[in-house]
Amino acid sequence: MQESNLGVGNQTLPLTWVHTLVIGSGAAGLNAAVQLRANGVEDVLILSEGLDKGTSINTGSDKQTYYKLSLCGAEGDAPEVMAETYFEGGSMHGDLALVEASLSARAFLHLVNLGVPFPRDAYGQFVGYKTDHDPRQRATSIGPYTSREMCRALIREVARLGVPVREGRNVVQLITVSDSQPEAAGQPDGAGKRIAGAVVLGPQGEPEIVLAENVVFAVGGPGGLYRTSVYPGVHTGAIGLALMAGAKAQSLPESQYGLASIAFRWNVSGTYVQVVPRFVSTAPDGVSDPQEFMRPYFDTVGEMASMVFLKGYQWPFDWRKVQGGSSIVDILVYVETVLKGRRVFLDFRTNPEGFSFAALSDEARTYLTLSEALLETPIARLAKMNPGAIDLYRDHGIDIATEPLEVAVCAQHNNGGLAANLWWESLNMKHLFPVGEVNGSHGVYRPGGSALNAGQVGGFRAAEYIGHRYQGWTLEASAATEAARSAAAEVLRYVARSAEQPGRPWRVEREEFQTRMSRAGAHIRSLEALRAAVPEAWAQWEHLRVSGDPSNPIESLRNRQLCFAHAVYLETLAFALASGTGSRGSSVTLDPQGLKVHAFLDESWRIIPENETFRDSVLETMAAPDGTVHCAWVPRRPLPQPDSWFETAWARFRDGAIYS
């Protein structure tokens, strides 16, 4: 790593040259740094807003799941079998499915070796259970904080290895240069780019520049795009930076949504709902006019309570479970909170009115019986089945034993993101490696917990490719320096314009695009609403692109990339619906000609079923700073059928052909 300065206008900015820059310090980015060292790349720098920030270290669920190859019992499993499970989810490239399956055991055992206490039996088998969209018992967990403990173990390893970490850094613009080999980057027209580094603002907003041969982009999911979100408040995401730089994305419409608490952002899944709490809506003051709003939509209390129980098993919103299934719960919460402007709470202190165990479905009653949880109140049942779930909220100042818990249907995870190849290198921007949630490797459905595996696998893949193909320096110094000067000058001009011609407060701007995204671009979608939202989004971008709030340049620049991202997402969603995808994954498409969702909901609640032919395609998106967005469906790559004959595979490994 080399330190110097660079003159930009009348200012002199700190300039760092490093071989590989890691942007982000969640579980994926930390593992990438660790694996870079393991692959002989010594010159590594991590930039982070803070090691205690980000999604990985601040999120979890009732029983946060890590998905991996089965490592217990006599049930047969193999990478190609696991890859088929991924592939069956739809719109996922086959080679990515096989890679995530093949490296799952290696990535998992690496975490075990770092001290993450995944449960095992007396014989050393790593026991597991079935998670959603999982035909085998591949899932495991260490409780609510699985990803947090992964981060803590990886942070210890980063410190042991002496990998430098600069905290309090906010990347505000990526630096790119023309690619000398555009054909290799998938740009035969010669317009290809390669990554060269980033413009960064320090803790007090002071600008600096980092230039790098390679950039591992580990900035997490688009948490800052939504008003109702379970992403931690400290995490906003930065996919907009890559979209603004021209990086290709894929599967952007494929997100996951579900019930979550909002005072403290946490997934309300599993036992939280299986104990059948009372669902109550109130007036906006949170107190007056309490109503058990779901009761009129069911023939009996037992039917309603059984559906609530199922919501714990089937936490993610799923269009296939709306008609006669548990996702009607999410719809009814949405009606109360968004359409009626009321607030919804889970009350664990009392049962739903008229509740009885005898009226529950056989599945729900059997589960509670075997759990020895046929107890008087939801909180008593929760204390029996999962006392840590109560302690978790108490640790964050909420005592669900004495007060109701406010919830909403929230954005939780983006299966889409930036498009990359089987080594996790961007499809159209060489030397850029998106890892973690910002990498859009998954399509319509994915097994629960597979995101944690994908993030770890991405770190292994990026590091191995960099170590074997990108160890040298190919970044031309003068071109990179000029590109850095130009990018930094743009940032400085933005800050100066904001001081001279200030825009609206940054919180007002953020609330505007977050509200738009939650209204038109979340789990309830319609082509009409999206076509209205898209020009609104680009209009907001037009004034945010030139100036912001002078009181906070960091948040203003964050708004700039978030606003750009939300406009691209909305544009892509509109393209998907216009293509005829219909309801898909964790979203429904409303249409007057569609099927009625529920007999007691009005005529606006008609949905178009999924057109499953699109599962054999992947939606790619590229954007330009002027707001031009190009979307296209491409055939998904099939599951590979590799030659696994040992002698030939060994030869390809020895001569490095696997990296070609």
VENFEN-V14100 format. One record per backbone hydrogen bond with DSSP energy under -1.0 kcal/mol. NH is the residue of the N-H (numbers start at 0). CO is the residue of the C=O. E is the energy in kcal/mol with one decimal. If there is no record, write none. Layout:
<<NH	CO	E> <NH	CO	E>>
This chain:
<<1	16	-2.2> <3	14	-2.9> <5	12	-2.5> <7	10	-3.1> <10	7	-2.1> <12	5	-2.9> <14	3	-3.0> <15	208	-2.2> <16	1	-2.9> <17	210	-2.4> <19	42	-1.9> <20	213	-2.7> <21	44	-3.2> <22	215	-3.0> <23	46	-2.9> <29	25	-2.6> <30	26	-1.8> <31	27	-2.2> <32	28	-2.0> <33	29	-2.1> <34	30	-2.9> <35	31	-2.1> <36	32	-1.7> <37	33	-1.7> <38	34	-1.4> <39	36	-1.7> <40	35	-2.8> <43	41	-1.5> <44	19	-1.8> <45	163	-2.3> <46	21	-2.9> <47	165	-2.5> <52	49	-2.0> <57	54	-1.3> <63	142	-1.1> <65	139	-3.0> <66	448	-1.7> <67	137	-1.2> <81	77	-2.6> <82	78	-2.7> <83	79	-1.5> <84	80	-1.1> <85	81	-1.8> <86	82	-2.8> <87	83	-2.3> <88	85	-1.5> <89	86	-1.7> <90	614	-3.0> <93	636	-3.8> <96	92	-1.9> <97	93	-2.2> <98	94	-2.2> <99	95	-2.5> <100	96	-1.8> <101	97	-2.9> <102	98	-2.3> <106	102	-2.8> <107	103	-2.4> <108	104	-2.7> <109	105	-1.6> <110	106	-1.6> <111	107	-2.0> <112	108	-2.6> <113	109	-1.2> <114	111	-1.7> <115	110	-2.3> <117	115	-2.1> <120	124	-2.1> <123	120	-1.9> <125	70	-1.5> <126	124	-1.1> <128	138	-1.6> <133	130	-1.2> <137	135	-1.8> <138	128	-2.2> <139	65	-2.0> <148	144	-2.2> <149	145	-1.8> <150	146	-2.2> <151	147	-2.4> <152	148	-2.1> <153	149	-2.3> <154	150	-2.9> <155	151	-1.9> <156	152	-1.7> <157	153	-2.7> <158	154	-2.4> <159	155	-2.3> <160	156	-2.3> <162	157	-2.0> <165	45	-3.0> <168	47	-2.5> <169	200	-2.6> <171	198	-2.4> <172	198	-1.3> <174	196	-2.7> <176	193	-2.2> <178	191	-1.8> <185	182	-1.5> <186	181	-2.6> <189	186	-2.1> <193	176	-2.5> <194	429	-2.1> <195	174	-3.0> <196	174	-1.1> <197	209	-2.7> <198	172	-3.1> <199	207	-2.9> <200	169	-2.7> <201	205	-3.1> <204	201	-2.3> <207	199	-2.4> <208	13	-2.5> <209	197	-2.4> <210	15	-3.2> <211	195	-2.5> <213	18	-2.0> <214	430	-2.7> <215	20	-3.2> <216	432	-2.2> <217	22	-2.5> <222	220	-2.0> <223	235	-2.9> <224	221	-1.6> <226	513	-1.2> <229	410	-2.6> <234	231	-2.3> <240	237	-1.3> <242	238	-2.3> <243	239	-2.6> <244	240	-1.3> <245	242	-1.1> <246	241	-2.6> <248	620	-3.1> <249	416	-3.2> <250	618	-2.6> <253	250	-1.8> <254	252	-1.4> <255	412	-3.3> <257	409	-2.0> <259	407	-2.3> <260	265	-2.4> <261	405	-1.3> <267	258	-2.0> <268	266	-1.2> <269	311	-1.4> <271	268	-1.7> <272	269	-1.5> <273	269	-2.1> <274	270	-1.5> <275	272	-1.9> <277	346	-2.4> <279	344	-2.7> <280	290	-2.7> <281	342	-2.6> <282	287	-2.7> <285	282	-2.6> <290	280	-2.3> <292	290	-1.7> <294	291	-1.2> <296	293	-1.9> <297	294	-1.7> <303	299	-1.8> <304	300	-3.0> <305	301	-2.2> <306	302	-1.9> <307	303	-2.2> <308	304	-2.4> <309	305	-2.1> <310	306	-1.5> <311	308	-1.4> <313	309	-2.9> <316	256	-3.4> <318	584	-2.2> <320	317	-2.2> <321	318	-1.3> <323	321	-1.0> <326	320	-1.7> <327	324	-1.5> <328	325	-1.8> <330	326	-1.7> <331	327	-2.4> <332	328	-2.0> <333	329	-2.4> <334	330	-2.4> <335	331	-1.9> <336	332	-2.6> <337	333	-2.7> <338	333	-1.3> <339	334	-1.9> <341	335	-2.9> <342	281	-1.9> <344	279	-3.3> <345	404	-2.8> <346	277	-2.9> <354	351	-2.2> <359	356	-1.4> <364	360	-2.7> <365	361	-2.7> <366	362	-2.1> <367	363	-2.3> <368	364	-2.2> <369	365	-2.9> <370	366	-1.6> <371	368	-1.8> <372	367	-3.1> <374	372	-2.2> <378	347	-2.2> <380	376	-2.2> <381	377	-2.7> <382	378	-2.4> <383	379	-1.6> <384	380	-2.5> <385	381	-3.2> <388	385	-1.7> <390	386	-1.9> <391	387	-2.3> <393	389	-2.1> <394	390	-2.6> <395	392	-1.2> <396	393	-1.7> <397	392	-2.6> <401	398	-1.9> <402	398	-1.6> <404	345	-2.6> <406	343	-2.5> <407	259	-2.0> <409	257	-3.1> <410	227	-2.0> <411	255	-2.8> <412	255	-1.5> <414	253	-2.4> <415	253	-1.0> <416	249	-2.4> <417	437	-3.6> <418	247	-2.6> <420	424	-2.5> <423	420	-2.0> <425	431	-3.3> <426	418	-2.1> <429	192	-1.1> <431	428	-1.4> <432	214	-2.9> <434	216	-2.1> <438	435	-1.9> <439	417	-2.4> <440	438	-1.6> <441	414	-1.1> <443	89	-2.0> <447	131	-1.8> <449	446	-2.0> <452	448	-1.2> <453	449	-2.9> <454	450	-2.2> <455	451	-1.6> <456	452	-2.9> <457	453	-2.6> <458	454	-1.4> <459	455	-1.7> <460	456	-2.6> <461	457	-2.7> <462	458	-2.0> <463	459	-2.3> <464	460	-2.3> <465	461	-2.6> <466	462	-2.6> <467	463	-1.5> <468	464	-2.7> <469	465	-1.2> <479	475	-2.5> <480	476	-2.5> <481	477	-2.2> <482	478	-2.3> <483	479	-2.4> <484	480	-2.4> <485	481	-2.4> <486	482	-2.5> <487	483	-2.7> <488	484	-2.2> <489	485	-1.9> <490	486	-1.8> <491	487	-2.6> <492	488	-2.5> <493	489	-2.0> <494	490	-2.2> <495	491	-2.4> <496	492	-3.0> <497	493	-2.1> <498	494	-1.4> <499	495	-2.0> <500	496	-3.7> <502	547	-2.3> <508	504	-1.9> <509	505	-2.5> <510	506	-2.3> <511	507	-1.7> <512	508	-1.8> <513	509	-2.4> <514	510	-2.4> <515	511	-2.0> <516	512	-2.3> <517	513	-2.5> <518	514	-2.0> <519	515	-2.8> <520	516	-2.0> <524	587	-2.4> <529	525	-2.2> <530	526	-2.5> <531	527	-1.3> <532	528	-1.9> <533	529	-2.4> <536	532	-2.5> <537	533	-2.2> <538	534	-2.0> <539	535	-2.0> <540	536	-2.1> <541	537	-2.0> <542	538	-1.1> <543	539	-2.0> <544	540	-2.3> <546	542	-1.3> <551	548	-1.7> <555	551	-2.2> <556	552	-2.6> <557	553	-2.0> <558	554	-2.5> <559	555	-1.7> <560	556	-1.6> <561	557	-2.5> <562	558	-3.1> <563	559	-1.8> <564	560	-2.3> <565	561	-2.7> <566	562	-1.9> <567	563	-2.1> <568	564	-2.8> <569	565	-2.6> <570	566	-2.3> <571	567	-2.4> <572	568	-2.8> <573	569	-2.4> <574	570	-1.9> <575	571	-2.4> <576	572	-2.4> <577	573	-2.5> <578	574	-1.7> <580	575	-1.6> <582	607	-2.7> <583	586	-1.4> <587	522	-2.7> <589	524	-3.3> <590	605	-2.5> <593	590	-2.4> <594	606	-3.0> <596	604	-2.7> <600	597	-1.4> <604	601	-1.9> <605	603	-1.5> <606	594	-2.6> <607	588	-2.5> <610	580	-2.7> <613	610	-1.7> <614	611	-1.7> <615	612	-1.3> <616	613	-1.7> <617	633	-2.9> <619	631	-3.1> <620	248	-2.5> <621	629	-2.3> <623	627	-2.1> <626	623	-2.3> <629	621	-3.2> <631	619	-2.1> <633	617	-2.6> <635	615	-2.3> <648	644	-2.6> <649	645	-3.1> <650	646	-1.8> <651	647	-2.2> <652	648	-2.0> <653	649	-2.7> <654	650	-2.2> <656	651	-1.5> <657	651	-1.1> <658	655	-1.7> <659	656	-1.6>>
